Amino acid sequence: MTPALSTQDGRAKCALVTGASSGIGAATVRHLLDLGWSVIGFSRSAPDLRHERFSAVSVDITDRAALDAALACLGPVDALVHAAGILRVGTLGQLDPENGRAMWRLHVDAAEQMIEHLVPRLPDGGRIVLIGSRTAAGSAGRAQYAATKAALVGMARSFAIELAPRRITVNVVAPGATDTPMLKDPKRASVAPKMPPMGRLVKPEEVAALTGFLLSDPAASITGQQIVVCGGASL
């Protein structure tokens, strides 16, 4: 078993991961546990995982009051990975404002709320990783989704500048089409994912591995960046 990572005061390093019950969030939880992190997972449904260094918290982070309550119960946290996400599609003339508001609340507003709460408590040298999307560059039928993911990049860069004196890094990992349950959501059936040039979808474990690296000591000088993982789709 990999020994737990420790802080200078001997406490095990702890990461908060949202969307912990499936997809990229679940893969990130498993990867960080393998690396020796302690992990707290926020998700609406219970993760199918039992581990001595994993604590699951059932919370709908789109509910501002519920998220505030969950954050208030946290102990020391060294890193945040915001992986929770939804995708709602729609072309011009058929856009549903409620879909836009739901994605903004989950992707952007919840991230802001968590960072605002955690930053005063993060140690110097802490880490923040937001899971964005290659779609942030624009994609037909995904305008509302793209807008929220593009906003994450501007927010991450702004926070990175503010937090640089404390050596807290803030980065966005932006996957292309990834083999997760979200890809099979019936609510996105009208806009099919495009197969990357490599001939397969991105694996959640690949996104998790990059995220894990950004939380590591060798990544201490990487901040304010959007790193795309897309199997060549951006070429």
Buried (B, 14 or more C-beta within 10 A) or exposed (E): EEEBBEEEEEBBBBBBBBBBBBBBBBBBBBBBBEBBBBBBBBBBEEBEBEBEBBBBBBBBBBBEEBBEEBBEEBEBBBBBBBBBBBBBBBEEEEBEEEBBEBBBBBBBBBBBBBBEBBBEEBBEBBBBBBBBBBBBBEBEBBBBBBBBBBBBBEBBBEBBEEBEEEBBBBBBBBBBBBBBEBBEEEEBEEBEBEEBEEEEBBBBEBBBBBBBBBBEEEBEEBBBBBBBBBBEBEE
